[in-house]
Amino acid sequence: MSKIIDGPRVKAHSGKCRQLVVFLHGYGADGADLVEIGRQWRGFLPDAEFVAPNAPERCSMSPMGRQWFPLTMREPEERWRGVVAAKPTLDAFLDAELSRLGLTEHSLALVGFSQGTMMALHTGLRRINAPRAILGYSGVLVEPLQNSDPVIVRHQQPPAVLLVHGEEDELIPAEALMMSANALAENNVPTQWHLSAGLGHGIDNAGLVHGALFLAQSFGIKVDMGPR
């Protein structure tokens, strides 16, 4: 049974919501950790509403934070079991938000950081109707160690994917970016990527700009890159 989740929102700057951007935070954080990015992106995506749901569980390693699933780093398959178990809760949230706004998946983008990227990729690629775009920071496409994958849906129009990673990431090595990009390509999912030189496990300004432009392009929005 899925749990009910919710989190902070940023309303569409134009007052008319035509797209929904859902931020999925990392392990030990909460929705407030990412939702402010939505305020920074309002100029690029004036018709988008941004929401950052708090993950369903309290974090065992950070009691003030949340987790999509537990992480001990001791069990090889815990990431796989985690994304599979958390998917129904995220699916139910996405369905409810799209219904509330009167939008379809064609107007949906998922943006994840770290564990949130694992959730964005796993869930987004397995929804019957694909989101328009998936943007993943400092994460990885979680794959099963054994052939037990509920297969990635072969969408007629798969989501556009952009993966952004820090070159010096100490938690999820930058090699995860290329492993994920290659696995996505094998599943016919078009994937772009950006590697931020000198960056650890985080998001820098270059990554934010790349992400905003990627989402705008995915939604067919022309962006004026003059003085802001």
Backbone as CSV, one residue per row, in Angstrom:
resi,resn,N_x,N_y,N_z,CA_x,CA_y,CA_z,C_x,C_y,C_z
1,MET,0.848,-1.202,0.000,0.000,0.000,0.000,0.878,1.246,0.000
2,SER,0.594,2.186,-0.895,1.416,3.384,-0.983,1.083,4.355,0.151
3,LYS,2.092,5.137,0.509,1.918,6.151,1.539,1.577,7.477,0.873
4,ILE,0.964,8.367,1.618,0.631,9.694,1.087,1.768,10.649,1.425
5,ILE,2.300,11.310,0.419,3.377,12.272,0.619,2.968,13.628,0.075
6,ASP,3.646,14.653,0.537,3.390,16.025,0.081,4.624,16.845,0.396
7,GLY,4.651,18.087,-0.055,5.804,18.929,0.202,5.589,20.341,-0.294
8,PRO,6.611,21.189,-0.155,6.489,22.593,-0.539,6.336,22.786,-2.039
9,ARG,5.694,23.897,-2.391,5.415,24.205,-3.793,5.825,25.630,-4.146
10,VAL,6.090,25.834,-5.416,6.280,27.156,-5.991,5.310,27.260,-7.159
11,LYS,4.387,28.204,-7.099,3.365,28.347,-8.137,3.962,28.892,-9.437
12,ALA,3.264,28.664,-10.518,3.712,29.152,-11.826,3.815,30.678,-11.814
13,HIS,4.922,31.174,-12.322,5.176,32.618,-12.332,4.135,33.368,-13.162
14,SER,3.665,32.731,-14.233,2.701,33.376,-15.124,1.287,33.369,-14.558
15,GLY,1.075,32.545,-13.535,-0.269,32.382,-12.990,-1.081,31.317,-13.698
16,LYS,-0.546,30.777,-14.798,-1.227,29.725,-15.561,-0.311,28.515,-15.628
17,CYS,-0.671,27.431,-14.954,0.182,26.242,-14.902,-0.011,25.379,-16.145
18,ARG,1.062,25.208,-16.896,1.036,24.352,-18.080,2.017,23.183,-17.975
19,GLN,2.932,23.256,-17.014,3.873,22.161,-16.788,4.016,21.927,-15.288
20,LEU,4.410,20.706,-14.940,4.670,20.339,-13.550,6.089,19.789,-13.459
21,VAL,6.889,20.379,-12.574,8.257,19.923,-12.326,8.315,19.411,-10.891
22,VAL,8.662,18.140,-10.737,8.687,17.507,-9.416,10.128,17.249,-9.012
23,PHE,10.549,17.855,-7.903,11.887,17.651,-7.358,11.871,16.480,-6.379
24,LEU,12.841,15.589,-6.493,12.973,14.447,-5.592,14.312,14.568,-4.864
25,HIS,14.238,14.838,-3.586,15.440,15.172,-2.813,16.286,13.938,-2.503
26,GLY,17.465,14.199,-1.967,18.399,13.140,-1.638,18.193,12.566,-0.246
27,TYR,18.987,11.575,0.058,18.938,10.863,1.333,19.281,11.813,2.484
28,GLY,18.399,11.863,3.479,18.647,12.682,4.656,18.231,14.132,4.514
29,ALA,17.649,14.506,3.391,17.181,15.885,3.183,15.654,15.882,3.240
30,ASP,15.032,16.931,2.688,13.572,16.964,2.536,13.240,17.881,1.377
31,GLY,11.955,18.088,1.134,11.552,18.865,-0.034,12.085,20.281,-0.056
32,ALA,12.249,20.872,1.121,12.742,22.253,1.184,14.161,22.376,0.640
33,ASP,14.883,21.269,0.587,16.271,21.289,0.122,16.383,21.645,-1.357
34,LEU,15.360,21.314,-2.140,15.432,21.531,-3.589,14.413,22.523,-4.130
35,VAL,13.336,22.774,-3.399,12.245,23.554,-3.990,12.667,24.965,-4.354
36,GLU,13.689,25.515,-3.665,14.134,26.870,-3.990,14.717,26.956,-5.401
37,ILE,15.187,25.820,-5.928,15.662,25.821,-7.315,14.519,26.232,-8.240
38,GLY,13.312,25.826,-7.880,12.157,26.226,-8.680,12.025,27.735,-8.789
39,ARG,12.315,28.438,-7.692,12.249,29.909,-7.749,13.300,30.453,-8.707
40,GLN,14.466,29.815,-8.741,15.520,30.265,-9.648,15.176,29.975,-11.105
41,TRP,14.360,28.963,-11.337,14.038,28.559,-12.702,12.755,29.180,-13.240
42,ARG,12.097,30.008,-12.459,10.812,30.553,-12.911,10.954,31.386,-14.178
43,GLY,12.096,32.051,-14.341,12.310,32.834,-15.553,12.451,31.973,-16.796
44,PHE,12.977,30.764,-16.628,13.114,29.827,-17.747,11.807,29.087,-18.029
45,LEU,11.045,28.838,-16.958,9.824,28.016,-17.061,8.665,28.765,-16.399
46,PRO,8.217,29.854,-17.005,7.212,30.710,-16.343,5.858,30.053,-16.125
47,ASP,5.549,29.010,-16.907,4.247,28.352,-16.775,4.314,27.061,-15.960
48,ALA,5.449,26.821,-15.306,5.621,25.576,-14.556,5.325,25.781,-13.076
49,GLU,4.631,24.793,-12.503,4.511,24.724,-11.055,5.549,23.716,-10.566
50,PHE,6.216,24.051,-9.461,7.254,23.204,-8.902,6.780,22.642,-7.568
51,VAL,7.049,21.368,-7.338,6.694,20.753,-6.063,7.812,19.799,-5.660
52,ALA,8.097,19.749,-4.370,9.187,18.903,-3.860,8.660,18.066,-2.697
53,PRO,8.081,16.907,-2.987,7.509,16.089,-1.909,8.574,15.581,-0.945
54,ASN,8.211,15.525,0.329,9.076,14.912,1.327,8.977,13.397,1.191
55,ALA,10.116,12.732,1.174,10.127,11.271,1.064,9.331,10.645,2.209
56,PRO,8.824,9.435,2.018,7.858,8.863,2.965,8.411,8.422,4.312
57,GLU,9.734,8.242,4.426,10.290,7.698,5.668,11.232,8.686,6.344
58,ARG,11.258,8.649,7.677,12.285,9.371,8.410,13.626,8.704,8.149
59,CYS,14.673,9.502,8.049,15.993,8.967,7.727,16.656,8.409,8.986
60,SER,17.087,7.178,8.921,17.702,6.545,10.084,19.041,7.187,10.458
61,MET,19.726,7.770,9.488,21.031,8.384,9.745,20.934,9.883,10.008
62,SER,19.774,10.471,9.730,19.572,11.907,9.920,18.123,12.124,10.338
63,PRO,17.837,12.025,11.640,16.459,12.029,12.130,15.631,13.236,11.698
64,MET,16.281,14.352,11.390,15.546,15.537,10.941,15.232,15.475,9.454
65,GLY,15.856,14.503,8.746,15.653,14.394,7.308,14.776,13.215,6.936
66,ARG,14.632,12.981,5.634,13.766,11.935,5.110,14.562,11.039,4.158
67,GLN,14.006,9.885,3.866,14.623,8.971,2.907,13.536,8.298,2.070
68,TRP,13.878,8.054,0.807,12.975,7.282,-0.053,13.067,5.800,0.302
69,PHE,14.259,5.414,0.752,14.472,4.042,1.228,15.763,4.028,2.050
70,PRO,15.929,3.042,2.924,17.126,2.990,3.778,18.389,2.712,2.958
71,LEU,19.503,3.222,3.435,20.804,2.964,2.823,21.796,2.586,3.918
72,THR,22.330,1.383,3.834,23.366,0.968,4.771,24.707,0.805,4.069
73,MET,24.687,0.690,2.747,25.877,0.442,1.922,26.496,-0.927,2.211
74,ARG,25.759,-1.786,2.908,26.286,-3.108,3.239,25.693,-4.206,2.360
75,GLU,24.516,-3.941,1.771,23.846,-4.967,0.974,23.811,-4.545,-0.496
76,PRO,24.371,-5.362,-1.376,24.471,-4.986,-2.792,23.126,-4.655,-3.442
77,GLU,22.043,-5.321,-3.003,20.760,-5.126,-3.683,19.838,-4.134,-2.972
78,GLU,20.338,-3.430,-1.938,19.413,-2.585,-1.181,18.885,-1.414,-2.006
79,ARG,19.681,-0.890,-2.927,19.180,0.194,-3.779,18.032,-0.308,-4.657
80,TRP,18.216,-1.507,-5.231,17.178,-2.054,-6.101,15.895,-2.302,-5.323
81,ARG,16.011,-2.964,-4.192,14.824,-3.217,-3.374,14.184,-1.904,-2.948
82,GLY,15.020,-0.901,-2.687,14.508,0.392,-2.236,13.695,1.112,-3.289
83,VAL,14.215,1.204,-4.520,13.474,1.932,-5.562,12.186,1.199,-5.924
84,VAL,12.240,-0.129,-5.913,11.035,-0.910,-6.229,9.962,-0.680,-5.171
85,ALA,10.371,-0.677,-3.888,9.404,-0.511,-2.808,8.819,0.895,-2.760
86,ALA,9.622,1.910,-3.105,9.158,3.300,-3.001,8.384,3.772,-4.225
87,LYS,8.477,3.049,-5.339,7.833,3.492,-6.582,6.321,3.690,-6.448
88,PRO,5.559,2.786,-5.825,4.107,3.009,-5.753,3.720,4.306,-5.057
89,THR,4.475,4.682,-4.025,4.181,5.937,-3.323,4.418,7.134,-4.233
90,LEU,5.527,7.122,-4.963,5.816,8.229,-5.872,4.825,8.244,-7.032
91,ASP,4.493,7.084,-7.573,3.508,7.022,-8.660,2.174,7.632,-8.231
92,ALA,1.722,7.278,-7.038,0.443,7.800,-6.548,0.497,9.314,-6.396
93,PHE,1.621,9.833,-5.927,1.767,11.285,-5.785,1.718,11.960,-7.160
94,LEU,2.456,11.427,-8.122,2.477,12.022,-9.470,1.090,11.989,-10.109
95,ASP,0.395,10.869,-9.968,-0.951,10.763,-10.529,-1.882,11.811,-9.918
96,ALA,-1.789,11.980,-8.598,-2.662,12.936,-7.912,-2.356,14.373,-8.323
97,GLU,-1.077,14.702,-8.456,-0.694,16.064,-8.842,-1.126,16.385,-10.275
98,LEU,-0.922,15.447,-11.186,-1.344,15.675,-12.568,-2.850,15.838,-12.658
99,SER,-3.579,15.023,-11.906,-5.036,15.128,-11.892,-5.481,16.472,-11.323
100,ARG,-4.831,16.883,-10.238,-5.187,18.156,-9.593,-5.010,19.337,-10.541
101,LEU,-3.958,19.280,-11.355,-3.639,20.392,-12.247,-4.257,20.243,-13.633
102,GLY,-4.878,19.089,-13.896,-5.461,18.861,-15.211,-4.417,18.719,-16.298
103,LEU,-3.274,18.098,-15.963,-2.180,17.932,-16.913,-1.968,16.446,-17.219
104,THR,-1.245,16.177,-18.300,-0.853,14.811,-18.637,0.652,14.659,-18.423
105,GLU,1.133,13.415,-18.534,2.569,13.154,-18.368,3.409,13.928,-19.375
106,HIS,2.802,14.317,-20.496,3.547,15.081,-21.503,3.968,16.446,-20.956
107,SER,3.357,16.857,-19.859,3.685,18.139,-19.235,4.443,17.960,-17.916
108,LEU,4.977,16.763,-17.698,5.637,16.427,-16.435,7.143,16.262,-16.616
109,ALA,7.904,16.810,-15.673,9.349,16.567,-15.612,9.715,16.165,-14.189
110,LEU,10.606,15.193,-14.073,11.122,14.759,-12.782,12.566,15.228,-12.656
111,VAL,12.896,15.824,-11.520,14.245,16.311,-11.256,14.711,15.708,-9.938
112,GLY,15.777,14.915,-9.975,16.240,14.260,-8.762,17.651,14.656,-8.388
113,PHE,17.959,14.490,-7.102,19.338,14.634,-6.632,19.698,13.379,-5.839
114,SER,20.801,12.726,-6.210,21.336,11.580,-5.498,20.289,10.449,-5.400
115,GLN,19.813,10.121,-4.206,18.791,9.090,-4.078,17.530,9.479,-4.843
116,GLY,17.247,10.776,-4.911,16.100,11.244,-5.690,16.260,10.981,-7.176
117,THR,17.506,11.014,-7.681,17.750,10.668,-9.079,17.474,9.189,-9.319
118,MET,17.858,8.356,-8.356,17.547,6.927,-8.478,16.038,6.728,-8.605
119,MET,15.281,7.466,-7.804,13.828,7.351,-7.855,13.267,7.910,-9.159
120,ALA,13.789,9.044,-9.613,13.284,9.668,-10.840,13.478,8.750,-12.039
121,LEU,14.672,8.163,-12.153,14.953,7.293,-13.288,14.150,5.994,-13.201
122,HIS,14.156,5.373,-12.042,13.449,4.103,-11.906,11.946,4.266,-12.167
123,THR,11.347,5.247,-11.521,9.902,5.439,-11.634,9.509,6.005,-12.997
124,GLY,10.209,7.048,-13.432,9.853,7.697,-14.688,9.906,6.769,-15.879
125,LEU,10.890,5.866,-15.891,11.060,4.962,-17.032,10.091,3.791,-17.015
126,ARG,9.368,3.637,-15.909,8.445,2.511,-15.797,6.984,2.932,-15.746
127,ARG,6.713,4.225,-15.847,5.324,4.658,-15.924,4.765,4.319,-17.304
128,ILE,3.508,3.940,-17.336,2.891,3.545,-18.602,2.983,4.682,-19.615
129,ASN,2.725,5.897,-19.162,2.916,7.079,-20.001,4.126,7.838,-19.464
130,ALA,5.113,8.032,-20.307,6.388,8.599,-19.866,6.269,10.082,-19.551
131,PRO,7.034,10.557,-18.558,7.142,12.004,-18.370,7.860,12.622,-19.565
132,ARG,7.737,13.913,-19.691,8.380,14.609,-20.814,9.909,14.580,-20.664
133,ALA,10.382,14.713,-19.432,11.829,14.800,-19.218,12.193,14.305,-17.824
134,ILE,13.418,13.795,-17.717,13.995,13.402,-16.437,15.375,14.034,-16.341
135,LEU,15.595,14.778,-15.260,16.868,15.449,-15.006,17.437,14.888,-13.711
136,GLY,18.626,14.302,-13.796,19.197,13.668,-12.617,20.543,14.252,-12.240
137,TYR,20.650,14.727,-11.009,21.910,15.249,-10.482,22.539,14.225,-9.535
138,SER,23.819,13.951,-9.735,24.632,13.189,-8.778,24.010,11.857,-8.388
139,GLY,23.434,11.164,-9.351,22.763,9.905,-9.039,23.208,8.781,-9.949
140,VAL,22.358,7.764,-10.054,22.693,6.598,-10.862,21.403,5.855,-11.217
141,LEU,21.408,5.212,-12.380,20.317,4.325,-12.750,20.511,3.016,-12.003
142,VAL,19.590,2.684,-11.117,19.712,1.463,-10.321,19.255,0.273,-11.154
143,GLU,20.112,-0.722,-11.234,19.788,-1.924,-11.988,19.848,-3.134,-11.059
144,PRO,19.026,-4.143,-11.313,19.048,-5.334,-10.464,20.315,-6.157,-10.689
145,LEU,20.787,-6.828,-9.645,21.959,-7.679,-9.797,21.599,-8.970,-10.523
146,GLN,20.322,-9.352,-10.423,19.848,-10.535,-11.121,18.777,-10.113,-12.125
147,ASN,18.419,-11.018,-13.010,17.454,-10.684,-14.058,16.028,-10.695,-13.498
148,SER,15.749,-9.673,-12.653,14.433,-9.613,-12.006,13.756,-8.271,-12.261
149,ASP,14.176,-7.607,-13.327,13.689,-6.255,-13.589,12.295,-6.266,-14.191
150,PRO,11.300,-5.569,-13.503,10.059,-5.264,-14.206,10.436,-4.288,-15.318
151,VAL,10.435,-4.780,-16.549,11.141,-4.145,-17.657,10.785,-2.675,-17.831
152,ILE,11.815,-1.882,-18.150,11.603,-0.483,-18.500,10.604,-0.428,-19.652
153,VAL,9.590,0.404,-19.507,8.547,0.492,-20.525,9.136,1.044,-21.820
154,ARG,8.851,0.364,-22.916,9.326,0.827,-24.227,8.356,1.874,-24.750
155,HIS,8.562,3.097,-24.339,7.647,4.168,-24.716,7.803,4.526,-26.189
156,GLN,6.680,4.817,-26.804,6.719,5.282,-28.191,7.519,6.575,-28.273
157,GLN,7.372,7.417,-27.249,8.175,8.631,-27.150,8.801,8.645,-25.755
158,PRO,10.012,8.086,-25.611,10.630,8.014,-24.290,10.974,9.403,-23.769
159,PRO,11.149,9.549,-22.475,11.491,10.861,-21.929,12.889,11.282,-22.348
160,ALA,13.076,12.574,-22.516,14.432,13.099,-22.667,15.104,13.016,-21.301
161,VAL,16.385,12.665,-21.280,17.107,12.522,-20.015,18.392,13.334,-20.067
162,LEU,18.652,14.066,-18.992,19.931,14.747,-18.796,20.478,14.315,-17.448
163,LEU,21.715,13.818,-17.449,22.407,13.447,-16.219,23.545,14.429,-15.977
164,VAL,23.613,14.952,-14.760,24.640,15.931,-14.379,25.368,15.388,-13.159
165,HIS,26.702,15.442,-13.201,27.478,14.832,-12.119,28.725,15.648,-11.837
166,GLY,29.151,15.642,-10.579,30.408,16.274,-10.206,31.577,15.351,-10.486
167,GLU,32.612,15.898,-11.085,33.788,15.102,-11.443,34.466,14.515,-10.205
168,GLU,34.362,15.228,-9.070,35.017,14.790,-7.838,34.017,14.235,-6.824
169,ASP,32.906,13.726,-7.287,31.878,13.205,-6.370,32.450,12.067,-5.533
170,GLU,32.410,12.247,-4.204,32.993,11.266,-3.297,31.999,10.199,-2.845
171,LEU,30.696,10.443,-3.058,29.671,9.497,-2.618,29.205,8.575,-3.735
172,ILE,28.908,9.149,-4.881,28.537,8.362,-6.064,29.527,8.756,-7.156
173,PRO,30.550,7.959,-7.397,31.615,8.342,-8.331,31.077,8.736,-9.705
174,ALA,31.815,9.613,-10.361,31.396,10.130,-11.663,31.231,9.022,-12.699
175,GLU,31.901,7.867,-12.487,31.732,6.737,-13.407,30.273,6.306,-13.500
176,ALA,29.505,6.590,-12.453,28.092,6.223,-12.455,27.341,6.927,-13.576
177,LEU,27.798,8.128,-13.941,27.138,8.870,-15.014,27.230,8.091,-16.327
178,MET,28.450,7.646,-16.682,28.604,6.950,-17.953,27.951,5.572,-17.930
179,MET,28.015,4.884,-16.787,27.333,3.595,-16.675,25.838,3.763,-16.895
180,SER,25.279,4.810,-16.301,23.842,5.055,-16.441,23.492,5.448,-17.867
181,ALA,24.294,6.339,-18.448,24.029,6.784,-19.815,24.079,5.609,-20.791
182,ASN,25.044,4.713,-20.603,25.161,3.550,-21.488,23.971,2.613,-21.326
183,ALA,23.547,2.396,-20.070,22.398,1.518,-19.832,21.123,2.112,-20.425
184,LEU,20.964,3.417,-20.327,19.800,4.071,-20.913,19.817,3.948,-22.437
185,ALA,20.993,4.135,-23.020,21.107,4.014,-24.476,20.714,2.608,-24.934
186,GLU,21.085,1.586,-24.142,20.715,0.209,-24.482,19.202,0.005,-24.457
187,ASN,18.513,0.867,-23.694,17.049,0.796,-23.626,16.379,1.840,-24.524
188,ASN,17.156,2.384,-25.474,16.642,3.345,-26.463,16.074,4.602,-25.820
189,VAL,16.705,5.033,-24.724,16.317,6.276,-24.063,17.384,7.333,-24.380
190,PRO,17.039,8.375,-25.134,18.028,9.396,-25.497,18.534,10.128,-24.262
191,THR,19.845,10.182,-24.101,20.421,10.732,-22.877,21.535,11.724,-23.168
192,GLN,21.434,12.887,-22.547,22.508,13.868,-22.570,23.207,13.826,-21.207
193,TRP,24.427,14.337,-21.130,25.101,14.383,-19.841,26.042,15.575,-19.753
194,HIS,26.295,15.962,-18.513,27.223,17.073,-18.239,28.034,16.721,-17.005
195,LEU,29.348,16.867,-17.108,30.255,16.601,-15.994,30.835,17.928,-15.517
196,SER,30.645,18.246,-14.229,31.129,19.513,-13.661,32.516,19.316,-13.065
197,ALA,33.495,19.963,-13.656,34.881,19.823,-13.204,35.043,20.347,-11.773
198,GLY,35.748,19.560,-10.952,36.071,19.997,-9.598,34.942,19.924,-8.600
199,LEU,33.753,19.486,-9.029,32.586,19.470,-8.137,32.460,18.121,-7.442
200,GLY,32.105,18.144,-6.154,31.849,16.931,-5.395,30.397,16.517,-5.520
201,HIS,29.845,16.045,-4.410,28.462,15.555,-4.411,27.523,16.745,-4.174
202,GLY,27.171,17.405,-5.250,26.341,18.600,-5.130,25.933,19.109,-6.497
203,ILE,25.365,20.302,-6.508,24.917,20.939,-7.747,25.557,22.312,-7.822
204,ASP,26.239,22.619,-8.919,26.840,23.943,-9.081,26.003,24.792,-10.022
205,ASN,26.416,26.032,-10.200,25.638,26.956,-11.023,25.553,26.491,-12.472
206,ALA,26.658,25.931,-12.985,26.638,25.440,-14.368,25.612,24.324,-14.514
207,GLY,25.546,23.454,-13.524,24.576,22.372,-13.567,23.152,22.882,-13.515
208,LEU,22.918,23.929,-12.727,21.581,24.519,-12.639,21.166,25.139,-13.970
209,VAL,22.084,25.840,-14.616,21.767,26.469,-15.902,21.520,25.401,-16.964
210,HIS,22.394,24.391,-17.013,22.184,23.290,-17.965,20.821,22.649,-17.751
211,GLY,20.477,22.430,-16.474,19.205,21.797,-16.165,18.015,22.632,-16.594
212,ALA,18.072,23.927,-16.314,16.965,24.815,-16.678,16.776,24.866,-18.190
213,LEU,17.884,24.974,-18.922,17.792,25.034,-20.382,17.293,23.711,-20.958
214,PHE,17.726,22.598,-20.363,17.269,21.287,-20.807,15.765,21.141,-20.635
215,LEU,15.244,21.548,-19.473,13.803,21.433,-19.245,13.026,22.344,-20.190
216,ALA,13.519,23.563,-20.360,12.840,24.488,-21.273,12.798,23.909,-22.689
217,GLN,13.929,23.374,-23.137,13.980,22.775,-24.471,13.040,21.580,-24.561
218,SER,13.021,20.755,-23.512,12.162,19.572,-23.521,10.692,19.953,-23.627
219,PHE,10.317,21.056,-22.989,8.928,21.519,-23.024,8.639,22.401,-24.245
220,GLY,9.643,22.635,-25.091,9.436,23.457,-26.278,9.341,24.937,-25.981
221,ILE,10.015,25.374,-24.918,9.981,26.789,-24.509,11.230,27.491,-25.021
222,LYS,11.044,28.616,-25.690,12.185,29.410,-26.145,12.664,30.278,-25.002
223,VAL,13.975,30.269,-24.774,14.560,31.008,-23.652,15.406,32.149,-24.185
224,ASP,15.140,33.346,-23.668,15.940,34.518,-24.001,17.139,34.535,-23.075
225,MET,18.336,34.342,-23.625,19.556,34.293,-22.817,20.260,35.625,-22.736
226,GLY,19.519,36.716,-22.987,20.077,38.047,-22.817,20.250,38.368,-21.339
227,PRO,20.580,39.614,-20.998,20.773,39.998,-19.601,19.563,39.646,-18.760
228,ARG,19.774,39.006,-17.603,18.670,38.545,-16.777,18.607,39.391,-15.505
